[in-house]
Amino acid sequence: MEALEGIRVIDVSQYLSGPRCTQILADLGAEVIKVEPPQGEALRILMAFNPKTERGYSVINRNKKGITLNIFTEKGAEILKKLVQKADVFVENYTPGVLDRYGIGYKALSEVNPSLIYGSISGFGYTGPYSFRQAFDIIGQATGGIMDAMRRPDKPPTVFFADLVSGAYLAIGILSALIARSKTGKGQMVDISMQDVMYFHNYRAQIRRAFGAELTDEVMNQFGITPESLMDENRRVAFWNVYKAKDGYVVIVALMDKQWKKLMEVIGKPELGEKYAFLPDRVKNSSILIEEIQEWVGKKTVKEVINELDRVRVPCGEVHTAQTLLDDPQLKARGMLAEVEHKRFGKIGIPGIPLFLTQTPGKIRTPAPELGEHNEEIYLGLLGLSGSEFESLKNEGII
């Protein structure tokens, strides 16, 4: 048994945010029916610039069934409503108002199915002065303050946090709504804004607001720097830093007094553990202390540094590259370097499932569906269309 067995999801989302949400639901056992335009959704088209690159589509769309349907036609919209009648969850990531114009927004679909959980991801949500704006990942990170917090306000993000994290938050919202429905019998809308989610993760901005000007000044006087600049790449602290070893980089965290003293003992400078036992002194004198730690780390390999720090329980870790990640024994042990068999491409390396449930674990069952792979199953089976109706929809370009 899987946790979401028996839950049916209709997914009309594209790119990354909505598909990440439905990937999580599918991994946990939900039946996800991915609805694409007859020509394929945007990400599939982008992935198909080379005959073999479409294999990457399985990274975000595994475990789903795939059908084609032009939902922006009158007949396509009616078919979508029939699918929704048989579903528990509907997921989309269009700009607010787009689906309403075609009669398939939240109001229309909730009338068709009052118990429906309607999940939406957009740049700014369904309320507020910016709700009409179109948005992509980079806009979510920019307007949520993440690009500035990462000290990269002039550079595009290198990881799609806004899309992928917002997708995870929509999954949380949908699961919460399903629990609520089990008590009330009523569905509801889950409205996720990428800007909201990015601000929610912008701890730097939250600390400044929580402290206020007066407390910020007090901390400045005590430490010599403001609270948020403790995580500023241009003002590093020795006990929370990246160091260069002979063959790579390692991060070391010795935040607690006990950890700091152990670190100083390991590098052969126990007197510095005593001299800088007071945290503010470690902050104010970090430039000196960074040099001492770097001198020790620079003479060793990453593995040697980690082995010695593990021995005395000082937190540390290798700075993995995209390539070295593939050899990480912990990721291998946790099943995060998974594979799935594709009938055209053979084995495809995909991420494992990061949710470990002891009684109802998720499973990786299938790669991403081929375009329209499950049209017959869904239209002839689930909706009960006749063969002639099915062929007519194909000939009209509806599916």
C-alpha positions as CSV (number, residue, x, y, z in Angstrom):
1,M,0.0,0.0,0.0
2,E,1.1,3.6,-0.7
3,A,0.1,6.6,1.3
4,L,-1.9,8.3,-1.5
5,E,-3.3,5.2,-3.1
6,G,-6.9,5.9,-4.4
7,I,-6.3,9.7,-4.8
8,R,-6.7,10.9,-8.4
9,V,-5.0,14.1,-9.6
10,I,-5.6,16.0,-12.8
11,D,-2.5,18.0,-13.7
12,V,-2.6,20.7,-16.4
13,S,0.6,22.5,-15.1
14,Q,3.8,23.0,-17.2
15,Y,7.5,23.6,-16.7
16,L,8.7,22.8,-13.1
17,S,6.6,24.2,-10.2
18,G,3.3,22.3,-10.8
19,P,5.0,19.2,-12.1
20,R,7.2,19.1,-9.0
21,C,4.1,19.1,-6.8
22,T,2.4,16.3,-8.7
23,Q,5.7,14.3,-8.9
24,I,5.6,14.3,-5.1
25,L,2.0,13.2,-5.0
26,A,2.6,10.5,-7.7
27,D,5.7,9.2,-5.8
28,L,3.5,8.7,-2.8
29,G,0.9,6.6,-4.7
30,A,-1.6,9.1,-6.2
31,E,-2.8,8.5,-9.7
32,V,-1.6,11.6,-11.6
33,I,-3.1,12.2,-15.0
34,K,-0.9,14.7,-16.7
35,V,-2.8,16.7,-19.3
36,E,-0.7,18.2,-22.2
37,P,-1.7,20.1,-25.3
38,P,-1.7,17.8,-28.4
39,Q,1.8,19.2,-29.3
40,G,3.2,18.6,-25.8
41,E,3.7,20.9,-22.8
42,A,6.4,23.6,-22.8
43,L,9.0,21.6,-20.9
44,R,8.7,18.6,-23.1
45,I,9.1,20.8,-26.2
46,L,12.2,22.5,-24.7
47,M,13.6,19.1,-23.8
48,A,13.1,17.8,-27.3
49,F,15.8,20.0,-29.0
50,N,17.8,16.8,-29.3
51,P,16.2,13.4,-29.9
52,K,17.7,12.0,-26.7
53,T,17.4,15.0,-24.3
54,E,13.7,14.3,-23.7
55,R,14.9,11.6,-21.2
56,G,15.4,14.5,-18.8
57,Y,11.6,14.9,-18.8
58,S,11.4,11.9,-16.4
59,V,13.3,13.8,-13.7
60,I,10.1,15.8,-12.9
61,N,7.3,13.8,-14.5
62,R,7.9,10.2,-13.5
63,N,5.1,8.0,-12.1
64,K,2.4,9.9,-14.1
65,K,-0.1,8.9,-16.8
66,G,-0.1,11.2,-19.8
67,I,-2.9,12.3,-22.0
68,T,-3.3,15.0,-24.6
69,L,-6.1,17.5,-24.6
70,N,-6.6,21.1,-25.8
71,I,-8.3,22.5,-22.7
72,F,-8.5,26.0,-24.4
73,T,-11.3,24.8,-26.8
74,E,-15.0,24.5,-25.9
75,K,-15.0,20.8,-26.4
76,G,-11.7,20.3,-24.6
77,A,-12.9,22.3,-21.6
78,E,-16.0,20.1,-21.4
79,I,-13.9,17.0,-21.4
80,L,-11.6,18.4,-18.7
81,K,-14.7,19.0,-16.5
82,K,-15.7,15.3,-17.0
83,L,-12.2,14.3,-15.8
84,V,-12.5,16.7,-12.8
85,Q,-15.8,15.0,-11.8
86,K,-13.8,11.8,-11.3
87,A,-10.8,13.4,-9.5
88,D,-9.8,14.5,-6.0
89,V,-7.2,17.1,-6.9
90,F,-6.6,19.6,-9.8
91,V,-3.3,21.3,-10.3
92,E,-2.4,24.3,-12.5
93,N,0.3,27.0,-12.6
94,Y,-1.2,29.5,-15.0
95,T,-1.4,33.3,-14.2
96,P,-4.5,34.0,-12.2
97,G,-7.5,34.6,-14.5
98,V,-6.3,32.6,-17.5
99,L,-8.3,29.5,-16.8
100,D,-11.3,31.5,-15.7
101,R,-11.5,33.0,-19.2
102,Y,-12.1,29.5,-20.6
103,G,-14.6,28.4,-17.9
104,I,-12.2,26.0,-16.2
105,G,-11.0,28.1,-13.2
106,Y,-11.6,27.3,-9.6
107,K,-15.2,28.6,-9.5
108,A,-16.3,26.6,-12.5
109,L,-14.5,23.4,-11.5
110,S,-15.6,23.5,-7.8
111,E,-19.2,23.7,-9.1
112,V,-18.6,20.6,-11.2
113,N,-17.0,18.8,-8.2
114,P,-17.6,20.5,-4.8
115,S,-15.1,18.1,-3.0
116,L,-12.3,19.1,-5.4
117,I,-9.0,20.3,-4.0
118,Y,-7.9,22.9,-6.5
119,G,-4.1,23.6,-6.3
120,S,-2.6,26.7,-8.0
121,I,1.0,28.0,-8.2
122,S,1.6,31.5,-9.6
123,G,4.1,34.2,-9.2
124,F,2.2,36.3,-6.8
125,G,-1.0,34.4,-5.9
126,Y,-4.7,35.2,-6.5
127,T,-4.8,38.3,-4.3
128,G,-2.9,41.6,-4.1
129,P,-1.8,44.2,-6.6
130,Y,0.6,42.0,-8.5
131,S,-1.7,39.0,-8.9
132,F,-2.1,39.7,-12.6
133,R,1.6,39.5,-13.4
134,Q,3.2,36.6,-15.2
135,A,6.2,35.1,-13.5
136,F,8.9,32.5,-13.7
137,D,11.4,31.2,-11.2
138,I,13.9,34.1,-11.5
139,I,11.1,36.6,-10.8
140,G,10.0,34.7,-7.7
141,Q,13.6,34.7,-6.4
142,A,14.1,38.3,-7.2
143,T,10.8,39.6,-5.6
144,G,11.2,37.3,-2.6
145,G,14.7,38.8,-1.9
146,I,16.6,35.6,-2.4
147,M,18.9,36.9,-5.1
148,D,19.9,39.8,-2.9
149,A,20.2,37.5,0.2
150,M,22.5,35.2,-1.8
151,R,24.6,38.3,-2.8
152,R,23.8,37.7,-6.4
153,P,21.5,40.6,-7.3
154,D,23.2,41.0,-10.6
155,K,23.3,37.3,-11.6
156,P,20.5,34.9,-12.5
157,P,20.0,32.1,-10.0
158,T,21.8,28.8,-10.6
159,V,19.1,26.6,-8.9
160,F,15.3,26.8,-9.6
161,F,14.4,27.3,-5.9
162,A,11.2,29.3,-6.5
163,D,9.7,26.7,-8.9
164,L,10.8,23.6,-7.0
165,V,10.2,24.7,-3.4
166,S,6.9,26.3,-4.3
167,G,5.9,22.9,-5.9
168,A,6.7,21.2,-2.6
169,Y,4.6,23.8,-0.7
170,L,1.7,23.2,-3.0
171,A,1.9,19.5,-2.2
172,I,1.9,20.2,1.5
173,G,-1.2,22.5,1.0
174,I,-3.0,19.8,-1.0
175,L,-2.3,17.1,1.6
176,S,-3.6,19.5,4.3
177,A,-6.7,20.2,2.3
178,L,-7.3,16.4,1.8
179,I,-7.1,15.9,5.5
180,A,-9.6,18.8,6.0
181,R,-11.9,17.3,3.4
182,S,-11.9,13.9,5.2
183,K,-13.5,15.8,8.2
184,T,-15.8,18.2,6.3
185,G,-16.4,16.6,2.9
186,K,-15.7,19.9,1.2
187,G,-13.0,20.8,-1.2
188,Q,-11.1,24.1,-1.3
189,M,-8.5,26.1,-3.2
190,V,-4.8,26.0,-2.3
191,D,-3.2,29.3,-3.6
192,I,0.6,29.3,-3.6
193,S,2.6,32.4,-4.5
194,M,6.2,31.9,-5.4
195,Q,7.1,35.3,-4.0
196,D,5.4,34.3,-0.7
197,V,7.4,31.1,-0.5
198,M,10.7,32.8,-1.3
199,Y,10.1,35.5,1.3
200,F,9.2,32.7,3.8
201,H,12.6,31.2,3.1
202,N,14.5,34.5,3.3
203,Y,15.7,34.2,6.9
204,R,18.0,37.1,6.4
205,A,15.2,39.5,5.8
206,Q,13.1,38.0,8.5
207,I,15.8,38.4,11.1
208,R,16.2,42.1,10.3
209,R,12.5,42.7,10.6
210,A,12.2,40.7,13.8
211,F,15.1,42.4,15.5
212,G,14.2,45.9,14.5
213,A,16.6,48.8,14.3
214,E,17.3,49.1,18.1
215,L,18.3,45.5,18.6
216,T,20.2,45.4,15.4
217,D,22.3,48.3,16.7
218,E,22.9,46.4,19.9
219,V,24.1,43.3,18.1
220,M,26.3,45.6,15.8
221,N,28.0,47.0,18.9
222,Q,28.6,43.6,20.4
223,F,29.7,41.6,17.3
224,G,31.0,44.4,15.1
225,I,28.6,43.3,12.3
226,T,24.9,43.2,11.8
227,P,23.0,39.9,12.4
228,E,22.3,39.3,8.7
229,S,25.9,40.0,7.7
230,L,26.9,36.9,9.7
231,M,26.0,35.1,6.5
232,D,27.6,37.5,4.1
233,E,30.2,36.1,1.8
234,N,32.3,39.3,2.1
235,R,32.4,39.1,5.9
236,R,33.0,35.5,6.7
237,V,33.2,34.0,10.2
238,A,35.7,31.3,11.0
239,F,33.3,28.9,12.7
240,W,30.9,28.8,9.7
241,N,33.0,28.8,6.6
242,V,34.3,27.1,3.4
243,Y,37.9,26.0,3.3
244,K,40.1,24.8,0.4
245,A,41.7,21.4,0.8
246,K,44.3,19.9,-1.6
247,D,41.6,18.3,-3.8
248,G,38.5,20.3,-3.2
249,Y,36.5,22.3,-0.7
250,V,35.0,21.5,2.7
251,V,32.6,23.3,5.0
252,I,33.2,23.4,8.7
253,V,30.8,24.5,11.4
254,A,32.0,25.0,15.0
255,L,29.2,27.2,16.2
256,M,29.0,25.9,19.8
257,D,31.8,26.6,22.3
258,K,32.5,22.9,22.7
259,Q,32.8,22.4,19.0
260,W,35.1,25.4,18.7
261,K,37.5,24.1,21.3
262,K,37.6,20.7,19.6
263,L,38.3,22.3,16.3
264,M,41.2,24.3,17.7
265,E,42.6,21.2,19.3
266,V,42.5,19.2,16.0
267,I,44.3,21.9,14.1
268,G,47.0,22.1,16.9
269,K,46.0,25.5,18.3
270,P,44.3,24.7,21.6
271,E,45.3,28.1,23.0
272,L,43.0,29.8,20.4
273,G,40.1,27.7,21.8
274,E,40.7,29.4,25.1
275,K,41.6,32.8,23.9
276,Y,38.5,33.1,21.7
277,A,36.1,31.2,23.9
278,F,33.6,34.1,23.8
279,L,31.5,34.0,20.6
280,P,31.7,37.8,19.9
281,D,35.5,37.6,20.1
282,R,35.5,34.8,17.5
283,V,33.4,36.9,15.2
284,K,35.5,40.1,15.6
285,N,38.8,38.1,15.0
286,S,37.6,35.8,12.2
287,S,40.1,37.0,9.7
288,I,43.0,35.7,11.9
289,L,41.2,32.5,12.8
290,I,40.3,31.7,9.2
291,E,43.9,31.9,8.2
292,E,44.8,29.4,11.0
293,I,42.1,26.9,10.0
294,Q,42.9,27.3,6.3
295,E,46.6,26.6,6.9
296,W,45.6,23.3,8.5
297,V,43.0,22.3,5.9
298,G,45.2,23.3,2.9
299,K,47.7,20.6,3.8
300,K,45.1,17.8,3.7
301,T,42.6,16.2,1.3
302,V,38.9,16.6,1.8
303,K,38.6,13.1,3.0
304,E,41.4,13.5,5.5
305,V,39.8,16.7,6.9
306,I,36.4,15.1,7.2
307,N,37.8,12.0,8.9
308,E,39.6,14.0,11.5
309,L,36.7,16.3,12.3
310,D,34.2,13.4,12.3
311,R,36.4,11.7,15.0
312,V,35.9,14.7,17.4
313,R,32.3,15.4,16.3
314,V,32.9,18.7,14.6
315,P,30.2,19.2,11.9
316,C,31.7,19.3,8.4
317,G,30.9,18.2,4.8
318,E,32.4,18.1,1.4
319,V,31.4,20.7,-1.1
320,H,30.1,18.4,-3.8
321,T,30.0,19.2,-7.5
322,A,27.3,17.9,-9.8
323,Q,29.7,15.1,-10.7
324,T,31.0,14.1,-7.3
325,L,27.5,13.9,-6.0
326,L,27.0,10.8,-8.1
327,D,29.6,9.0,-6.0
328,D,28.3,10.1,-2.5
329,P,27.9,6.9,-0.4
330,Q,25.2,8.5,1.7
331,L,23.0,9.4,-1.2
332,K,23.5,5.9,-2.6
333,A,22.6,4.3,0.7
334,R,19.4,6.4,0.9
335,G,18.3,5.5,-2.6
336,M,18.6,9.0,-3.9
337,L,20.6,8.1,-7.0
338,A,17.8,6.1,-8.5
339,E,17.2,4.8,-12.0
340,V,14.1,4.1,-14.1
341,E,13.7,2.1,-17.3
342,H,12.5,3.9,-20.4
343,K,11.4,2.0,-23.4
344,R,13.2,4.3,-25.8
345,F,16.1,5.5,-23.8
346,G,16.9,2.6,-21.5
347,K,18.0,3.4,-18.0
348,I,17.6,7.0,-16.9
349,G,19.3,8.3,-13.8
350,I,16.7,10.2,-11.7
351,P,16.5,11.5,-8.1
352,G,15.1,9.1,-5.5
353,I,12.2,10.0,-3.2
354,P,13.3,12.2,-0.3
355,L,10.2,11.3,1.8
356,F,10.8,8.2,3.9
357,L,7.6,6.7,5.3
358,T,8.1,3.6,7.3
359,Q,4.7,2.0,6.7
360,T,3.7,3.4,3.3
361,P,6.9,4.2,1.4
362,G,6.7,5.8,-2.0
363,K,7.8,4.0,-5.2
364,I,9.4,4.9,-8.5
365,R,7.2,2.9,-10.9
366,T,7.5,4.5,-14.4
367,P,9.4,7.2,-16.3
368,A,7.6,10.2,-17.7
369,P,4.8,9.2,-20.0
370,E,5.2,9.5,-23.7
371,L,3.1,12.2,-25.3
372,G,-0.5,10.9,-25.1
373,E,0.6,7.5,-24.0
374,H,-2.5,6.9,-21.8
375,N,-5.1,8.5,-24.1
376,E,-6.9,5.3,-24.7
377,E,-6.9,4.2,-21.1
378,I,-8.3,7.5,-19.8
379,Y,-10.7,8.4,-22.6
380,L,-12.1,4.9,-23.4
381,G,-11.7,3.5,-19.9
382,L,-12.1,6.2,-17.3
383,L,-14.5,8.5,-19.3
384,G,-16.2,5.7,-21.3
385,L,-16.0,7.3,-24.7
386,S,-16.8,5.2,-27.7
387,G,-14.2,4.3,-30.3
388,S,-15.8,6.7,-32.8
389,E,-15.9,9.6,-30.3
390,F,-12.2,8.9,-29.6
391,E,-11.2,9.0,-33.2
392,S,-13.3,12.1,-33.8
393,L,-11.5,14.0,-31.0
394,K,-8.1,13.0,-32.6
395,N,-9.2,14.1,-36.1
396,E,-10.4,17.5,-34.7
397,G,-7.1,18.1,-33.0
398,I,-8.7,18.2,-29.5
399,I,-6.5,15.4,-28.2
